[in-house]
Amino acid sequence: MKHLFFGLLLGEAGSSTLNPFDLIQQAGWVVKAVMLLLLIASFISWTIIFWKLFLVKKAEEDCHKFIESFWAAGTLEGATRASKAFPKAPLTRVFEAGLEEFNQVTALKLKREDTVELLETNVSRTLTKVANMELSGLQRYIPFLASTAGTAPFVGLFGTVWGIMTSFINIGATGASNLAVVAPGIAEALIATAMGLFAAIPAVLFYNYFISQIRNLGASMQHFSSDFMNTAKRSL
């Protein structure tokens, strides 16, 4: 008789498992709103992540190939022909802007000393300006990942607090504190916490990755600008 009682008890407990999807459907509108907000933030974050993974990787490959072509050419004229093979590379646009400014300076037919002085001011400023514009384009929408990483855990925590508060309200309303009364509210609260972490963790990891890669691209552009200036001076 004793074994039969425990068998029935365990069988009943096993049949009353909590389904996460049912818990989400049964959650209050506040917790549902929190979950929906986190789901939207996660979707946008993953869209940005996949998009920027492609763009940053493509930019790194094109810039590396363009630098190799630039050094193989040895002259600005040869580098101009090589740049046609990589029209979408960020360094190509930096090179074209610097070359245009270089042609405008040399068209003035000044003395070599005056030409070099203008190159060091006008061309260097143009190279830096266009390089910063290219880096800003690569960084576009990446701050959203930082915002998601910083706010998603707190939004999830708000849903957690609200779900636990709902559990205590149910305890007060029913006068019962057994697991059947408390468990749904706590479970939906934990789901909100998990969704907050699911949105935040990839966002912070890929934000740091993209910032590091773009910083490396910025260093490559800075080195290229110096190489461009040296090549331009030798071509006078």
C-alpha positions in Angstrom: 0.0 0.0 0.0 2.8 2.3 0.9 4.6 1.6 -2.4 1.4 2.1 -4.3 1.0 5.6 -2.7 4.5 6.8 -3.6 4.1 5.3 -7.1 0.9 7.3 -7.7 2.5 10.4 -6.2 5.5 10.2 -8.5 3.4 9.4 -11.5 1.2 12.5 -10.9 4.3 14.7 -10.4 5.9 13.5 -13.5 2.8 14.1 -15.6 2.6 17.8 -14.5 5.8 19.0 -16.1 6.0 22.7 -17.0 6.2 23.4 -20.7 8.1 26.7 -21.5 5.8 27.5 -24.4 2.7 27.1 -22.2 4.3 29.2 -19.5 5.0 32.0 -22.1 1.4 31.9 -23.2 0.1 32.0 -19.6 2.4 34.8 -18.6 1.0 38.2 -17.8 1.0 41.0 -20.4 4.0 42.8 -18.7 6.2 39.7 -18.9 5.0 39.0 -22.4 5.9 42.6 -23.4 9.4 42.1 -21.8 9.9 38.8 -23.7 8.7 40.4 -27.0 11.1 43.3 -26.5 14.0 41.0 -25.9 13.1 38.8 -28.8 13.1 41.8 -31.1 16.4 43.1 -29.7 17.9 39.6 -30.2 16.6 39.4 -33.8 18.0 42.8 -34.7 21.3 42.0 -33.0 21.8 38.7 -35.0 20.9 40.5 -38.2 23.6 43.1 -37.5 26.0 40.4 -36.5 25.7 38.4 -39.7 25.7 41.5 -41.9 28.8 43.0 -40.3 30.6 39.6 -40.3 30.3 39.7 -44.0 31.2 43.3 -44.5 34.2 43.4 -42.1 35.6 40.1 -43.5 35.2 41.4 -47.0 36.9 44.7 -46.1 39.8 43.0 -44.5 40.4 40.7 -47.5 40.1 43.5 -50.1 42.3 45.8 -48.1 45.0 43.2 -47.7 44.9 42.4 -51.5 44.9 46.1 -52.4 48.0 46.8 -50.2 49.8 43.9 -51.9 48.9 45.4 -55.3 49.9 48.8 -54.2 53.4 47.7 -53.2 53.7 45.5 -56.3 52.9 48.5 -58.5 55.5 50.8 -57.0 54.1 54.0 -58.5 50.9 55.9 -58.2 50.1 55.2 -61.8 50.5 51.5 -61.4 48.5 51.6 -58.1 45.7 53.3 -60.0 45.4 50.4 -62.4 45.6 47.9 -59.5 42.8 49.7 -57.6 40.3 49.0 -60.4 40.4 45.3 -59.4 39.1 46.3 -55.9 36.5 49.0 -56.4 34.6 48.4 -53.2 37.6 48.1 -50.9 37.7 50.8 -48.2 41.4 51.5 -49.0 40.6 51.9 -52.7 38.3 54.9 -51.8 41.0 56.3 -49.5 43.6 55.9 -52.3 41.3 57.5 -55.0 40.6 60.5 -52.7 44.3 60.9 -51.9 45.2 60.6 -55.6 42.7 63.2 -56.6 44.1 65.7 -54.1 47.6 64.8 -55.2 46.7 65.7 -58.8 45.2 69.0 -57.8 48.4 69.9 -55.8 50.8 68.9 -58.6 48.6 70.8 -61.2 49.6 74.1 -59.4 53.2 73.7 -60.8 54.8 75.0 -57.6 58.3 74.5 -56.5 59.1 71.1 -55.1 59.4 72.3 -51.5 56.0 74.1 -51.7 54.4 71.1 -53.4 55.7 68.8 -50.6 54.4 71.2 -48.0 51.0 71.1 -49.6 51.1 67.4 -49.9 51.8 67.0 -46.2 48.8 69.2 -45.3 46.1 68.8 -48.0 46.7 65.2 -49.0 47.3 64.0 -45.5 44.1 65.7 -44.3 42.1 64.1 -47.2 43.5 60.7 -46.5 42.6 60.9 -42.8 39.1 62.3 -43.6 38.2 59.6 -46.0 39.7 56.8 -43.8 37.5 58.0 -40.9 34.5 58.0 -43.1 35.1 54.5 -44.2 35.6 53.4 -40.6 32.4 55.2 -39.6 30.5 53.3 -42.3 31.8 49.9 -40.9 30.9 50.9 -37.4 27.3 51.9 -38.3 24.7 50.0 -36.2 27.4 48.3 -34.2 26.6 50.5 -31.2 23.2 48.8 -31.1 25.0 45.6 -30.0 26.5 47.6 -27.1 23.1 48.9 -26.1 21.6 45.5 -26.3 24.5 44.0 -24.2 24.1 46.7 -21.6 20.3 46.8 -21.3 19.0 43.3 -22.1 20.0 41.8 -18.8 18.2 44.6 -16.9 15.1 44.3 -19.1 15.1 40.5 -18.3 15.6 41.3 -14.7 12.6 43.5 -14.7 10.5 40.6 -16.1 12.0 38.4 -13.4 11.0 40.7 -10.6 7.5 41.1 -12.1 7.0 37.4 -12.4 8.1 36.7 -8.8 5.9 39.6 -7.7 3.0 37.9 -9.5 3.7 34.6 -7.7 3.5 36.4 -4.3 0.3 38.1 -5.3 -1.1 34.6 -6.2 0.0 33.3 -2.9 -1.8 36.1 -1.1 -4.9 35.7 -3.2 -5.3 32.0 -2.8 -3.8 31.6 0.6 -1.8 28.6 -0.7 2.0 28.5 -1.0 2.5 25.1 -2.6 4.5 24.5 -5.7 1.5 24.5 -8.1 0.8 28.2 -7.1 4.4 29.5 -7.0 6.1 27.5 -9.8 4.4 29.2 -12.9 5.3 32.7 -11.9 8.9 31.8 -11.0 9.3 29.8 -14.2 8.1 32.6 -16.4 10.4 34.9 -14.5 13.4 32.7 -15.1 12.5 32.5 -18.8 12.6 36.3 -19.0 16.0 36.2 -17.4 17.2 33.6 -19.8 16.0 35.6 -22.8 17.8 38.7 -21.5 21.1 36.7 -21.3 20.4 35.2 -24.7 20.2 38.7 -26.2 23.0 40.2 -24.2 25.8 37.6 -24.4 26.2 37.3 -28.2 25.8 41.1 -28.5 28.7 41.9 -26.2 30.9 39.2 -27.7 30.5 40.3 -31.3 30.6 44.0 -30.3 34.1 43.5 -28.9 35.1 41.4 -31.9 33.9 44.0 -34.5 35.5 46.9 -32.6 38.8 45.0 -32.5 38.7 44.2 -36.2 37.7 47.7 -37.2 40.5 49.1 -35.0 42.9 46.9 -36.9 41.5 48.2 -40.2 42.0 51.7 -39.0 45.7 51.0 -38.2 46.1 49.5 -41.7 44.6 52.7 -43.2 46.9 54.8 -41.2 50.0 52.9 -42.3 48.7 53.0 -45.9 48.3 56.8 -45.7 52.0 57.1 -44.7 53.0 54.8 -47.5 50.9 56.8 -49.9 52.6 60.0 -48.9 56.1 58.6 -49.3 55.2 57.2 -52.7 53.7 60.6 -53.7 56.8 62.5 -52.7 59.0 60.1 -54.6 56.9 60.7 -57.7 57.5 64.5 -57.8 
